Amino acid sequence: MKFTGEVHRIIVRDRFQNDNLKCSDITGVVYGLRVLRAHGMSDDCIQVVCRSIVIAKLKNASQAWSGFCTASGINKLDRFLARCKRLNYCSQTTAGVIEQLESADQSLFQTVLHMHNHID
C-alpha cells in the first residue's frame, strides 16, 4: 500500500505539544485519516491508527509540558479530539484531554512511589 507512507509522513510530522498545535497540523491529521478511509480502511483500523499516533502524541511526555499548556491550548486539543470522535476516527469512549493528561500524571506518580530502587 503506497498511500500509507504518505499518510504516515503527514501524521507523524504534526506536533501536539503545548500551544504549538496549529490549524494546519490538525488539518493534516484529519486529512491523513480521511485518505485512509477513502482507500477502504475500516473504522476499527482507523481508530487504531488514531489511538496509535494522535493519542500517543498527545500523551508523549505530557507530564513535562502539560503544566505549561494554557486553557486555550487545552481547549484546542479538546475540540480536535471531539472532531475525531464526530468523524468516527476516534472511539466515542476516548477520554477527554484533561482526563488523559491527569491519567498520565497519576501513572507517573504511582510508578515513582512504587519504585524499589528509587533514591530517597
Biopython code that builds the backbone (N, CA, C, O; Angstrom):
import numpy as np
from Bio.PDB.StructureBuilder import StructureBuilder

atoms = [
    (1, "MET", "N", (0.827, -1.175, 0.000)),
    (1, "MET", "CA", (0.000, 0.000, 0.000)),
    (1, "MET", "C", (0.875, 1.243, 0.000)),
    (1, "MET", "O", (1.495, 1.580, 1.008)),
    (2, "LYS", "N", (0.916, 1.894, -1.098)),
    (2, "LYS", "CA", (1.774, 3.052, -1.277)),
    (2, "LYS", "C", (1.309, 4.270, -0.492)),
    (2, "LYS", "O", (2.125, 5.065, -0.027)),
    (3, "PHE", "N", (-0.011, 4.414, -0.346)),
    (3, "PHE", "CA", (-0.551, 5.617, 0.296)),
    (3, "PHE", "C", (-0.227, 5.690, 1.777)),
    (3, "PHE", "O", (-0.205, 6.790, 2.330)),
    (4, "THR", "N", (0.025, 4.569, 2.446)),
    (4, "THR", "CA", (0.277, 4.617, 3.886)),
    (4, "THR", "C", (1.555, 5.365, 4.223)),
    (4, "THR", "O", (1.627, 6.005, 5.272)),
    (5, "GLY", "N", (2.557, 5.303, 3.370)),
    (5, "GLY", "CA", (3.784, 6.058, 3.622)),
    (5, "GLY", "C", (3.521, 7.545, 3.629)),
    (5, "GLY", "O", (4.038, 8.270, 4.479)),
    (6, "GLU", "N", (2.710, 8.008, 2.673)),
    (6, "GLU", "CA", (2.353, 9.424, 2.594)),
    (6, "GLU", "C", (1.540, 9.851, 3.815)),
    (6, "GLU", "O", (1.810, 10.892, 4.414)),
    (7, "VAL", "N", (0.549, 9.048, 4.180)),
    (7, "VAL", "CA", (-0.292, 9.378, 5.328)),
    (7, "VAL", "C", (0.540, 9.376, 6.607)),
    (7, "VAL", "O", (0.395, 10.261, 7.450)),
    (8, "HIS", "N", (1.403, 8.386, 6.744)),
    (8, "HIS", "CA", (2.255, 8.322, 7.929)),
    (8, "HIS", "C", (3.141, 9.569, 8.015)),
    (8, "HIS", "O", (3.334, 10.118, 9.099)),
    (9, "ARG", "N", (3.673, 10.011, 6.887)),
    (9, "ARG", "CA", (4.513, 11.207, 6.873)),
    (9, "ARG", "C", (3.704, 12.431, 7.296)),
    (9, "ARG", "O", (4.190, 13.273, 8.050)),
    (10, "ILE", "N", (2.473, 12.523, 6.807)),
    (10, "ILE", "CA", (1.618, 13.659, 7.150)),
    (10, "ILE", "C", (1.306, 13.662, 8.643)),
    (10, "ILE", "O", (1.395, 14.702, 9.296)),
    (11, "ILE", "N", (0.945, 12.509, 9.179)),
    (11, "ILE", "CA", (0.531, 12.443, 10.577)),
    (11, "ILE", "C", (1.719, 12.586, 11.512)),
    (11, "ILE", "O", (1.633, 13.317, 12.499)),
    (12, "VAL", "N", (2.821, 11.911, 11.232)),
    (12, "VAL", "CA", (3.948, 11.894, 12.163)),
    (12, "VAL", "C", (4.612, 13.258, 12.288)),
    (12, "VAL", "O", (5.147, 13.570, 13.352)),
    (13, "ARG", "N", (4.600, 14.077, 11.255)),
    (13, "ARG", "CA", (5.281, 15.365, 11.338)),
    (13, "ARG", "C", (4.532, 16.371, 12.208)),
    (13, "ARG", "O", (5.093, 17.402, 12.581)),
    (14, "ASP", "N", (3.279, 16.084, 12.532)),
    (14, "ASP", "CA", (2.495, 17.023, 13.326)),
    (14, "ASP", "C", (2.926, 16.992, 14.786)),
    (14, "ASP", "O", (3.363, 15.967, 15.310)),
    (15, "ARG", "N", (2.789, 18.131, 15.412)),
    (15, "ARG", "CA", (3.190, 18.262, 16.817)),
    (15, "ARG", "C", (1.965, 18.588, 17.650)),
    (15, "ARG", "O", (1.117, 19.386, 17.251)),
    (16, "PHE", "N", (1.887, 17.955, 18.819)),
    (16, "PHE", "CA", (0.747, 18.164, 19.694)),
    (16, "PHE", "C", (1.178, 18.686, 21.053)),
    (16, "PHE", "O", (0.460, 18.501, 22.036)),
    (17, "GLN", "N", (2.303, 19.317, 21.131)),
    (17, "GLN", "CA", (2.770, 19.763, 22.428)),
    (17, "GLN", "C", (2.519, 21.250, 22.604)),
    (17, "GLN", "O", (2.687, 22.049, 21.683)),
    (18, "ASN", "N", (2.112, 21.592, 23.817)),
    (18, "ASN", "CA", (1.844, 22.984, 24.210)),
    (18, "ASN", "C", (0.912, 23.667, 23.230)),
    (18, "ASN", "O", (-0.009, 23.040, 22.705)),
    (19, "ASP", "N", (1.138, 24.923, 22.984)),
    (19, "ASP", "CA", (0.287, 25.678, 22.074)),
    (19, "ASP", "C", (0.865, 25.703, 20.673)),
    (19, "ASP", "O", (0.443, 26.508, 19.842)),
    (20, "ASN", "N", (1.822, 24.836, 20.402)),
    (20, "ASN", "CA", (2.420, 24.778, 19.080)),
    (20, "ASN", "C", (1.512, 24.074, 18.075)),
    (20, "ASN", "O", (1.847, 23.970, 16.895)),
    (21, "LEU", "N", (0.378, 23.599, 18.541)),
    (21, "LEU", "CA", (-0.565, 22.922, 17.659)),
    (21, "LEU", "C", (-1.227, 23.959, 16.769)),
    (21, "LEU", "O", (-1.952, 24.832, 17.247)),
    (22, "LYS", "N", (-0.976, 23.859, 15.489)),
    (22, "LYS", "CA", (-1.508, 24.825, 14.529)),
    (22, "LYS", "C", (-2.681, 24.210, 13.787)),
    (22, "LYS", "O", (-2.840, 22.990, 13.748)),
    (23, "CYS", "N", (-3.494, 25.067, 13.202)),
    (23, "CYS", "CA", (-4.641, 24.582, 12.424)),
    (23, "CYS", "C", (-4.181, 23.698, 11.272)),
    (23, "CYS", "O", (-4.858, 22.731, 10.924)),
    (24, "SER", "N", (-3.036, 24.021, 10.680)),
    (24, "SER", "CA", (-2.538, 23.210, 9.568)),
    (24, "SER", "C", (-2.154, 21.813, 10.045)),
    (24, "SER", "O", (-2.293, 20.843, 9.301)),
    (25, "ASP", "N", (-1.669, 21.707, 11.290)),
    (25, "ASP", "CA", (-1.337, 20.400, 11.852)),
    (25, "ASP", "C", (-2.598, 19.553, 12.001)),
    (25, "ASP", "O", (-2.613, 18.371, 11.659)),
    (26, "ILE", "N", (-3.656, 20.179, 12.520)),
    (26, "ILE", "CA", (-4.916, 19.469, 12.709)),
    (26, "ILE", "C", (-5.470, 19.041, 11.356)),
    (26, "ILE", "O", (-5.927, 17.909, 11.196)),
    (27, "THR", "N", (-5.428, 19.933, 10.401)),
    (27, "THR", "CA", (-5.914, 19.621, 9.066)),
    (27, "THR", "C", (-5.137, 18.459, 8.460)),
    (27, "THR", "O", (-5.719, 17.599, 7.799)),
    (28, "GLY", "N", (-3.828, 18.429, 8.680)),
    (28, "GLY", "CA", (-3.004, 17.348, 8.166)),
    (28, "GLY", "C", (-3.375, 16.002, 8.738)),
    (28, "GLY", "O", (-3.416, 15.006, 8.015)),
    (29, "VAL", "N", (-3.647, 15.959, 10.032)),
    (29, "VAL", "CA", (-4.020, 14.696, 10.673)),
    (29, "VAL", "C", (-5.376, 14.230, 10.169)),
    (29, "VAL", "O", (-5.543, 13.064, 9.811)),
    (30, "VAL", "N", (-6.338, 15.132, 10.142)),
    (30, "VAL", "CA", (-7.676, 14.766, 9.671)),
    (30, "VAL", "C", (-7.610, 14.335, 8.205)),
    (30, "VAL", "O", (-8.278, 13.381, 7.805)),
    (31, "TYR", "N", (-6.816, 15.029, 7.417)),
    (31, "TYR", "CA", (-6.645, 14.659, 6.010)),
    (31, "TYR", "C", (-6.065, 13.246, 5.894)),
    (31, "TYR", "O", (-6.537, 12.437, 5.097)),
    (32, "GLY", "N", (-5.052, 12.964, 6.686)),
    (32, "GLY", "CA", (-4.437, 11.639, 6.642)),
    (32, "GLY", "C", (-5.421, 10.540, 6.988)),
    (32, "GLY", "O", (-5.447, 9.499, 6.331)),
    (33, "LEU", "N", (-6.231, 10.759, 8.014)),
    (33, "LEU", "CA", (-7.231, 9.758, 8.394)),
    (33, "LEU", "C", (-8.321, 9.639, 7.322)),
    (33, "LEU", "O", (-8.832, 8.547, 7.075)),
    (34, "ARG", "N", (-8.674, 10.756, 6.692)),
    (34, "ARG", "CA", (-9.667, 10.735, 5.614)),
    (34, "ARG", "C", (-9.139, 9.945, 4.420)),
    (34, "ARG", "O", (-9.891, 9.202, 3.790)),
    (35, "VAL", "N", (-7.861, 10.096, 4.104)),
    (35, "VAL", "CA", (-7.258, 9.350, 2.990)),
    (35, "VAL", "C", (-7.301, 7.855, 3.287)),
    (35, "VAL", "O", (-7.610, 7.052, 2.407)),
    (36, "LEU", "N", (-6.996, 7.490, 4.512)),
    (36, "LEU", "CA", (-7.064, 6.071, 4.879)),
    (36, "LEU", "C", (-8.477, 5.527, 4.679)),
    (36, "LEU", "O", (-8.655, 4.430, 4.151)),
    (37, "ARG", "N", (-9.473, 6.291, 5.101)),
    (37, "ARG", "CA", (-10.856, 5.849, 4.938)),
    (37, "ARG", "C", (-11.223, 5.755, 3.461)),
    (37, "ARG", "O", (-11.895, 4.809, 3.050)),
    (38, "ALA", "N", (-10.789, 6.725, 2.662)),
    (38, "ALA", "CA", (-11.099, 6.731, 1.231)),
    (38, "ALA", "C", (-10.483, 5.538, 0.511)),
    (38, "ALA", "O", (-11.012, 5.080, -0.502)),
    (39, "HIS", "N", (-9.374, 5.040, 1.028)),
    (39, "HIS", "CA", (-8.728, 3.882, 0.414)),
    (39, "HIS", "C", (-9.263, 2.556, 0.958)),
    (39, "HIS", "O", (-8.711, 1.492, 0.680)),
    (40, "GLY", "N", (-10.344, 2.637, 1.738)),
    (40, "GLY", "CA", (-11.030, 1.422, 2.146)),
    (40, "GLY", "C", (-10.674, 0.880, 3.515)),
    (40, "GLY", "O", (-11.079, -0.231, 3.857)),
    (41, "MET", "N", (-9.935, 1.628, 4.302)),
    (41, "MET", "CA", (-9.604, 1.137, 5.638)),
    (41, "MET", "C", (-10.854, 1.193, 6.517)),
    (41, "MET", "O", (-11.594, 2.176, 6.489)),
    (42, "SER", "N", (-11.083, 0.139, 7.292)),
    (42, "SER", "CA", (-12.271, 0.066, 8.135)),
    (42, "SER", "C", (-12.174, 1.061, 9.293)),
    (42, "SER", "O", (-11.089, 1.525, 9.643)),
    (43, "ASP", "N", (-13.334, 1.378, 9.879)),
    (43, "ASP", "CA", (-13.367, 2.320, 11.003)),
    (43, "ASP", "C", (-12.554, 1.811, 12.186)),
    (43, "ASP", "O", (-11.901, 2.592, 12.878)),
    (44, "ASP", "N", (-12.594, 0.503, 12.416)),
    (44, "ASP", "CA", (-11.820, -0.057, 13.534)),
    (44, "ASP", "C", (-10.326, 0.174, 13.339)),
    (44, "ASP", "O", (-9.618, 0.532, 14.281)),
    (45, "CYS", "N", (-9.854, -0.031, 12.122)),
    (45, "CYS", "CA", (-8.430, 0.183, 11.828)),
    (45, "CYS", "C", (-8.064, 1.657, 11.908)),
    (45, "CYS", "O", (-6.987, 2.001, 12.394)),
    (46, "ILE", "N", (-8.945, 2.528, 11.439)),
    (46, "ILE", "CA", (-8.694, 3.966, 11.522)),
    (46, "ILE", "C", (-8.612, 4.398, 12.979)),
    (46, "ILE", "O", (-7.787, 5.239, 13.337)),
    (47, "GLN", "N", (-9.464, 3.825, 13.817)),
    (47, "GLN", "CA", (-9.423, 4.151, 15.242)),
    (47, "GLN", "C", (-8.130, 3.675, 15.887)),
    (47, "GLN", "O", (-7.611, 4.327, 16.793)),
    (48, "VAL", "N", (-7.608, 2.548, 15.430)),
    (48, "VAL", "CA", (-6.310, 2.071, 15.932)),
    (48, "VAL", "C", (-5.205, 3.039, 15.515)),
    (48, "VAL", "O", (-4.325, 3.357, 16.316)),
    (49, "VAL", "N", (-5.244, 3.507, 14.269)),
    (49, "VAL", "CA", (-4.261, 4.476, 13.793)),
    (49, "VAL", "C", (-4.357, 5.758, 14.608)),
    (49, "VAL", "O", (-3.341, 6.313, 15.027)),
    (50, "CYS", "N", (-5.564, 6.220, 14.827)),
    (50, "CYS", "CA", (-5.774, 7.441, 15.606)),
    (50, "CYS", "C", (-5.229, 7.278, 17.026)),
    (50, "CYS", "O", (-4.547, 8.162, 17.543)),
    (51, "ARG", "N", (-5.534, 6.149, 17.641)),
    (51, "ARG", "CA", (-5.058, 5.899, 19.011)),
    (51, "ARG", "C", (-3.539, 5.760, 19.036)),
    (51, "ARG", "O", (-2.881, 6.244, 19.957)),
    (52, "SER", "N", (-2.988, 5.100, 18.027)),
    (52, "SER", "CA", (-1.550, 4.853, 17.994)),
    (52, "SER", "C", (-0.734, 6.099, 17.715)),
    (52, "SER", "O", (0.385, 6.230, 18.211)),
    (53, "ILE", "N", (-1.273, 7.009, 16.933)),
    (53, "ILE", "CA", (-0.493, 8.183, 16.543)),
    (53, "ILE", "C", (-0.958, 9.435, 17.268)),
    (53, "ILE", "O", (-0.163, 10.107, 17.925)),
    (54, "VAL", "N", (-2.233, 9.749, 17.151)),
    (54, "VAL", "CA", (-2.734, 11.005, 17.711)),
    (54, "VAL", "C", (-2.719, 10.980, 19.238)),
    (54, "VAL", "O", (-2.155, 11.874, 19.869)),
    (55, "ILE", "N", (-3.331, 9.968, 19.829)),
    (55, "ILE", "CA", (-3.404, 9.898, 21.292)),
    (55, "ILE", "C", (-2.011, 9.693, 21.881)),
    (55, "ILE", "O", (-1.694, 10.250, 22.932)),
    (56, "ALA", "N", (-1.181, 8.898, 21.210)),
    (56, "ALA", "CA", (0.191, 8.698, 21.704)),
    (56, "ALA", "C", (0.966, 10.007, 21.689)),
    (56, "ALA", "O", (1.719, 10.284, 22.623)),
    (57, "LYS", "N", (0.798, 10.825, 20.637)),
    (57, "LYS", "CA", (1.477, 12.121, 20.591)),
    (57, "LYS", "C", (0.959, 13.053, 21.673)),
    (57, "LYS", "O", (1.721, 13.824, 22.257)),
    (58, "LEU", "N", (-0.322, 12.981, 21.932)),
    (58, "LEU", "CA", (-0.910, 13.814, 22.970)),
    (58, "LEU", "C", (-0.313, 13.472, 24.340)),
    (58, "LEU", "O", (-0.003, 14.360, 25.135)),
    (59, "LYS", "N", (-0.160, 12.183, 24.597)),
    (59, "LYS", "CA", (0.331, 11.760, 25.908)),
    (59, "LYS", "C", (1.853, 11.734, 26.010)),
    (59, "LYS", "O", (2.396, 11.596, 27.106)),
    (60, "ASN", "N", (2.548, 11.865, 24.878)),
    (60, "ASN", "CA", (4.002, 11.788, 24.876)),
    (60, "ASN", "C", (4.610, 12.894, 25.738)),
    (60, "ASN", "O", (4.473, 14.076, 25.424)),
    (61, "ALA", "N", (5.264, 12.517, 26.800)),
    (61, "ALA", "CA", (5.929, 13.437, 27.721)),
    (61, "ALA", "C", (4.980, 14.510, 28.249)),
    (61, "ALA", "O", (5.407, 15.619, 28.573)),
    (62, "SER", "N", (3.700, 14.179, 28.333)),
    (62, "SER", "CA", (2.716, 15.167, 28.767)),
    (62, "SER", "C", (2.967, 15.649, 30.189)),
    (62, "SER", "O", (2.578, 16.760, 30.548)),
    (63, "GLN", "N", (3.614, 14.820, 30.998)),
    (63, "GLN", "CA", (3.914, 15.242, 32.363)),
    (63, "GLN", "C", (4.833, 16.449, 32.364)),
    (63, "GLN", "O", (4.780, 17.269, 33.282)),
    (64, "ALA", "N", (5.667, 16.567, 31.357)),
    (64, "ALA", "CA", (6.619, 17.670, 31.287)),
    (64, "ALA", "C", (5.987, 18.939, 30.720)),
    (64, "ALA", "O", (6.291, 20.032, 31.197)),
    (65, "TRP", "N", (5.118, 18.827, 29.719)),
    (65, "TRP", "CA", (4.622, 20.020, 29.047)),
    (65, "TRP", "C", (3.219, 20.438, 29.430)),
    (65, "TRP", "O", (2.837, 21.581, 29.178)),
    (66, "SER", "N", (2.432, 19.549, 30.033)),
    (66, "SER", "CA", (1.023, 19.885, 30.278)),
    (66, "SER", "C", (0.859, 21.034, 31.273)),
    (66, "SER", "O", (-0.117, 21.780, 31.190)),
    (67, "GLY", "N", (1.775, 21.185, 32.189)),
    (67, "GLY", "CA", (1.683, 22.282, 33.142)),
    (67, "GLY", "C", (1.858, 23.644, 32.507)),
    (67, "GLY", "O", (1.421, 24.649, 33.068)),
    (68, "PHE", "N", (2.484, 23.695, 31.354)),
    (68, "PHE", "CA", (2.707, 24.955, 30.652)),
    (68, "PHE", "C", (1.623, 25.257, 29.627)),
    (68, "PHE", "O", (1.623, 26.322, 29.011)),
    (69, "CYS", "N", (0.707, 24.324, 29.446)),
    (69, "CYS", "CA", (-0.344, 24.490, 28.447)),
    (69, "CYS", "C", (-1.403, 25.459, 28.975)),
    (69, "CYS", "O", (-1.839, 25.348, 30.121)),
    (70, "THR", "N", (-1.804, 26.390, 28.148)),
    (70, "THR", "CA", (-2.833, 27.350, 28.545)),
    (70, "THR", "C", (-4.215, 26.736, 28.363)),
    (70, "THR", "O", (-4.367, 25.678, 27.751)),
    (71, "ALA", "N", (-5.210, 27.413, 28.900)),
    (71, "ALA", "CA", (-6.588, 26.934, 28.759)),
    (71, "ALA", "C", (-6.991, 26.893, 27.286)),
    (71, "ALA", "O", (-7.710, 25.988, 26.862)),
    (72, "SER", "N", (-6.530, 27.870, 26.509)),
    (72, "SER", "CA", (-6.877, 27.866, 25.084)),
    (72, "SER", "C", (-6.208, 26.696, 24.360)),
    (72, "SER", "O", (-6.784, 26.137, 23.427)),
    (73, "GLY", "N", (-5.009, 26.326, 24.779)),
    (73, "GLY", "CA", (-4.331, 25.173, 24.188)),
    (73, "GLY", "C", (-5.063, 23.877, 24.490)),
    (73, "GLY", "O", (-5.245, 23.037, 23.609)),
    (74, "ILE", "N", (-5.482, 23.718, 25.744)),
    (74, "ILE", "CA", (-6.256, 22.533, 26.137)),
    (74, "ILE", "C", (-7.581, 22.508, 25.373)),
    (74, "ILE", "O", (-8.013, 21.455, 24.902)),
    (75, "ASN", "N", (-8.214, 23.664, 25.255)),
    (75, "ASN", "CA", (-9.487, 23.761, 24.532)),
    (75, "ASN", "C", (-9.309, 23.364, 23.072)),
    (75, "ASN", "O", (-10.162, 22.681, 22.505)),
    (76, "LYS", "N", (-8.207, 23.789, 22.461)),
    (76, "LYS", "CA", (-7.930, 23.458, 21.066)),
    (76, "LYS", "C", (-7.757, 21.941, 20.903)),
    (76, "LYS", "O", (-8.271, 21.346, 19.956)),
    (77, "LEU", "N", (-7.031, 21.335, 21.834)),
    (77, "LEU", "CA", (-6.843, 19.881, 21.778)),
    (77, "LEU", "C", (-8.162, 19.152, 21.997)),
    (77, "LEU", "O", (-8.438, 18.148, 21.341)),
    (78, "ASP", "N", (-8.980, 19.661, 22.926)),
    (78, "ASP", "CA", (-10.288, 19.048, 23.188)),
    (78, "ASP", "C", (-11.195, 19.126, 21.960)),
    (78, "ASP", "O", (-11.887, 18.160, 21.638)),
    (79, "ARG", "N", (-11.195, 20.265, 21.277)),
    (79, "ARG", "CA", (-12.009, 20.410, 20.070)),
    (79, "ARG", "C", (-11.536, 19.463, 18.976)),
    (79, "ARG", "O", (-12.345, 18.889, 18.248)),
    (80, "PHE", "N", (-10.218, 19.304, 18.866)),
    (80, "PHE", "CA", (-9.679, 18.374, 17.873)),
    (80, "PHE", "C", (-10.122, 16.943, 18.182)),
    (80, "PHE", "O", (-10.516, 16.198, 17.284)),
    (81, "LEU", "N", (-10.052, 16.568, 19.467)),
    (81, "LEU", "CA", (-10.462, 15.225, 19.868)),
    (81, "LEU", "C", (-11.958, 15.018, 19.617)),
    (81, "LEU", "O", (-12.371, 13.944, 19.179)),
    (82, "ALA", "N", (-12.764, 16.039, 19.891)),
    (82, "ALA", "CA", (-14.207, 15.953, 19.635)),
    (82, "ALA", "C", (-14.476, 15.791, 18.142)),
    (82, "ALA", "O", (-15.384, 15.061, 17.745)),
    (83, "ARG", "N", (-13.689, 16.472, 17.322)),
    (83, "ARG", "CA", (-13.843, 16.344, 15.864)),
    (83, "ARG", "C", (-13.503, 14.926, 15.419)),
    (83, "ARG", "O", (-14.199, 14.354, 14.580)),
    (84, "CYS", "N", (-12.442, 14.361, 15.973)),
    (84, "CYS", "CA", (-12.081, 12.978, 15.636)),
    (84, "CYS", "C", (-13.186, 12.011, 16.040)),
    (84, "CYS", "O", (-13.479, 11.061, 15.313)),
    (85, "LYS", "N", (-13.800, 12.248, 17.197)),
    (85, "LYS", "CA", (-14.915, 11.397, 17.631)),
    (85, "LYS", "C", (-16.104, 11.550, 16.697)),
    (85, "LYS", "O", (-16.728, 10.559, 16.315)),
    (86, "ARG", "N", (-16.423, 12.791, 16.325)),
    (86, "ARG", "CA", (-17.570, 13.052, 15.460)),
    (86, "ARG", "C", (-17.406, 12.389, 14.094)),
    (86, "ARG", "O", (-18.376, 11.890, 13.523)),
    (87, "LEU", "N", (-16.182, 12.382, 13.570)),
    (87, "LEU", "CA", (-15.908, 11.775, 12.276)),
    (87, "LEU", "C", (-15.643, 10.273, 12.374)),
    (87, "LEU", "O", (-15.350, 9.616, 11.374)),
    (88, "ASN", "N", (-15.749, 9.740, 13.591)),
    (88, "ASN", "CA", (-15.534, 8.321, 13.878)),
    (88, "ASN", "C", (-14.090, 7.888, 13.589)),
    (88, "ASN", "O", (-13.844, 6.726, 13.266)),
    (89, "TYR", "N", (-13.154, 8.806, 13.703)),
    (89, "TYR", "CA", (-11.738, 8.474, 13.594)),
    (89, "TYR", "C", (-11.210, 7.983, 14.943)),
    (89, "TYR", "O", (-10.164, 7.339, 15.020)),
    (90, "CYS", "N", (-11.930, 8.292, 15.968)),
    (90, "CYS", "CA", (-11.522, 8.005, 17.327)),
    (90, "CYS", "C", (-12.726, 7.387, 18.043)),
    (90, "CYS", "O", (-13.869, 7.755, 17.770)),
    (91, "SER", "N", (-12.474, 6.463, 18.941)),
    (91, "SER", "CA", (-13.552, 5.810, 19.667)),
    (91, "SER", "C", (-14.351, 6.829, 20.482)),
    (91, "SER", "O", (-13.784, 7.780, 21.020)),
    (92, "GLN", "N", (-15.656, 6.630, 20.569)),
    (92, "GLN", "CA", (-16.513, 7.537, 21.337)),
    (92, "GLN", "C", (-16.206, 7.481, 22.833)),
    (92, "GLN", "O", (-16.540, 8.404, 23.575)),
    (93, "THR", "N", (-15.571, 6.400, 23.269)),
    (93, "THR", "CA", (-15.249, 6.249, 24.693)),
    (93, "THR", "C", (-13.883, 6.825, 25.061)),
    (93, "THR", "O", (-13.466, 6.741, 26.217)),
    (94, "THR", "N", (-13.189, 7.405, 24.095)),
    (94, "THR", "CA", (-11.882, 8.008, 24.373)),
    (94, "THR", "C", (-12.057, 9.148, 25.361)),
    (94, "THR", "O", (-12.919, 10.011, 25.193)),
    (95, "ALA", "N", (-11.229, 9.135, 26.387)),
    (95, "ALA", "CA", (-11.305, 10.167, 27.426)),
    (95, "ALA", "C", (-10.906, 11.521, 26.853)),
    (95, "ALA", "O", (-10.200, 11.603, 25.848)),
    (96, "GLY", "N", (-11.373, 12.584, 27.511)),
    (96, "GLY", "CA", (-11.023, 13.933, 27.100)),
    (96, "GLY", "C", (-9.556, 14.230, 27.380)),
    (96, "GLY", "O", (-8.858, 13.438, 28.013)),
    (97, "VAL", "N", (-9.107, 15.362, 26.907)),
    (97, "VAL", "CA", (-7.699, 15.737, 27.031)),
    (97, "VAL", "C", (-7.294, 15.858, 28.495)),
    (97, "VAL", "O", (-6.268, 15.316, 28.905)),
    (98, "ILE", "N", (-8.097, 16.568, 29.284)),
    (98, "ILE", "CA", (-7.772, 16.762, 30.704)),
    (98, "ILE", "C", (-7.660, 15.409, 31.405)),
    (98, "ILE", "O", (-6.716, 15.175, 32.160)),
    (99, "GLU", "N", (-8.613, 14.526, 31.157)),
    (99, "GLU", "CA", (-8.595, 13.205, 31.796)),
    (99, "GLU", "C", (-7.354, 12.418, 31.390)),
    (99, "GLU", "O", (-6.753, 11.738, 32.222)),
    (100, "GLN", "N", (-6.965, 12.502, 30.122)),
    (100, "GLN", "CA", (-5.784, 11.774, 29.662)),
    (100, "GLN", "C", (-4.505, 12.334, 30.278)),
    (100, "GLN", "O", (-3.614, 11.578, 30.666)),
    (101, "LEU", "N", (-4.417, 13.648, 30.365)),
    (101, "LEU", "CA", (-3.233, 14.260, 30.970)),
    (101, "LEU", "C", (-3.149, 13.916, 32.453)),
    (101, "LEU", "O", (-2.069, 13.606, 32.957)),
    (102, "GLU", "N", (-4.286, 13.968, 33.157)),
    (102, "GLU", "CA", (-4.299, 13.615, 34.578)),
    (102, "GLU", "C", (-3.960, 12.142, 34.779)),
    (102, "GLU", "O", (-3.264, 11.788, 35.730)),
    (103, "SER", "N", (-4.446, 11.290, 33.892)),
    (103, "SER", "CA", (-4.142, 9.863, 33.979)),
    (103, "SER", "C", (-2.645, 9.609, 33.796)),
    (103, "SER", "O", (-2.058, 8.795, 34.510)),
    (104, "ALA", "N", (-2.033, 10.302, 32.843)),
    (104, "ALA", "CA", (-0.589, 10.149, 32.625)),
    (104, "ALA", "C", (0.196, 10.642, 33.833)),
    (104, "ALA", "O", (1.175, 10.013, 34.235)),
    (105, "ASP", "N", (-0.227, 11.769, 34.419)),
    (105, "ASP", "CA", (0.433, 12.287, 35.620)),
    (105, "ASP", "C", (0.322, 11.290, 36.772)),
    (105, "ASP", "O", (1.303, 11.011, 37.460)),
    (106, "GLN", "N", (-0.886, 10.757, 36.974)),
    (106, "GLN", "CA", (-1.115, 9.809, 38.064)),
    (106, "GLN", "C", (-0.303, 8.531, 37.866)),
    (106, "GLN", "O", (0.236, 7.973, 38.823)),
    (107, "SER", "N", (-0.221, 8.079, 36.630)),
    (107, "SER", "CA", (0.556, 6.884, 36.319)),
    (107, "SER", "C", (2.037, 7.089, 36.644)),
    (107, "SER", "O", (2.673, 6.217, 37.237)),
    (108, "LEU", "N", (2.578, 8.233, 36.258)),
    (108, "LEU", "CA", (3.970, 8.538, 36.572)),
    (108, "LEU", "C", (4.181, 8.621, 38.078)),
    (108, "LEU", "O", (5.163, 8.089, 38.595)),
    (109, "PHE", "N", (3.274, 9.279, 38.783)),
    (109, "PHE", "CA", (3.379, 9.429, 40.233)),
    (109, "PHE", "C", (3.359, 8.063, 40.917)),
    (109, "PHE", "O", (4.157, 7.813, 41.820)),
    (110, "GLN", "N", (2.458, 7.184, 40.499)),
    (110, "GLN", "CA", (2.375, 5.846, 41.086)),
    (110, "GLN", "C", (3.634, 5.025, 40.791)),
    (110, "GLN", "O", (4.090, 4.259, 41.639)),
    (111, "THR", "N", (4.182, 5.184, 39.610)),
    (111, "THR", "CA", (5.413, 4.481, 39.250)),
    (111, "THR", "C", (6.563, 4.919, 40.146)),
    (111, "THR", "O", (7.330, 4.091, 40.636)),
    (112, "VAL", "N", (6.675, 6.210, 40.352)),
    (112, "VAL", "CA", (7.743, 6.736, 41.209)),
    (112, "VAL", "C", (7.548, 6.269, 42.639)),
    (112, "VAL", "O", (8.521, 5.911, 43.302)),
    (113, "LEU", "N", (6.324, 6.264, 43.130)),
    (113, "LEU", "CA", (6.059, 5.831, 44.505)),
    (113, "LEU", "C", (6.419, 4.376, 44.738)),
    (113, "LEU", "O", (6.888, 4.015, 45.817)),
    (114, "HIS", "N", (6.205, 3.544, 43.739)),
    (114, "HIS", "CA", (6.384, 2.098, 43.926)),
    (114, "HIS", "C", (7.714, 1.569, 43.412)),
    (114, "HIS", "O", (7.930, 0.358, 43.395)),
    (115, "MET", "N", (8.603, 2.455, 42.995)),
    (115, "MET", "CA", (9.924, 2.010, 42.555)),
    (115, "MET", "C", (10.744, 1.619, 43.788)),
    (115, "MET", "O", (10.920, 2.418, 44.708)),
    (116, "HIS", "N", (11.234, 0.403, 43.792)),
    (116, "HIS", "CA", (12.003, -0.070, 44.955)),
    (116, "HIS", "C", (13.423, 0.471, 44.940)),
    (116, "HIS", "O", (14.031, 0.626, 45.999)),
    (117, "ASN", "N", (13.948, 0.751, 43.801)),
    (117, "ASN", "CA", (15.309, 1.249, 43.715)),
    (117, "ASN", "C", (15.375, 2.770, 43.597)),
    (117, "ASN", "O", (16.412, 3.326, 43.235)),
    (118, "HIS", "N", (14.248, 3.449, 43.908)),
    (118, "HIS", "CA", (14.201, 4.900, 43.844)),
    (118, "HIS", "C", (15.035, 5.499, 44.980)),
    (118, "HIS", "O", (14.986, 5.024, 46.114)),
    (119, "ILE", "N", (15.784, 6.526, 44.666)),
    (119, "ILE", "CA", (16.631, 7.177, 45.673)),
    (119, "ILE", "C", (15.755, 8.059, 46.543)),
    (119, "ILE", "O", (14.972, 8.860, 46.032)),
    (120, "ASP", "N", (15.882, 7.917, 47.836)),
    (120, "ASP", "CA", (15.086, 8.735, 48.780)),
    (120, "ASP", "C", (15.700, 10.084, 48.986)),
    (120, "ASP", "O", (15.168, 10.895, 49.743)),
]
sb = StructureBuilder()
sb.init_structure("model")
sb.init_model(0)
sb.init_chain("A")
sb.init_seg("    ")
for serial, (resi, resn, name, xyz) in enumerate(atoms, 1):
    if name == "N":
        sb.init_residue(resn, " ", resi, " ")
    sb.init_atom(name, np.array(xyz, "f"), 0.0, 1.0, " ", f" {name:<3s}", serial, name[0])
structure = sb.get_structure()
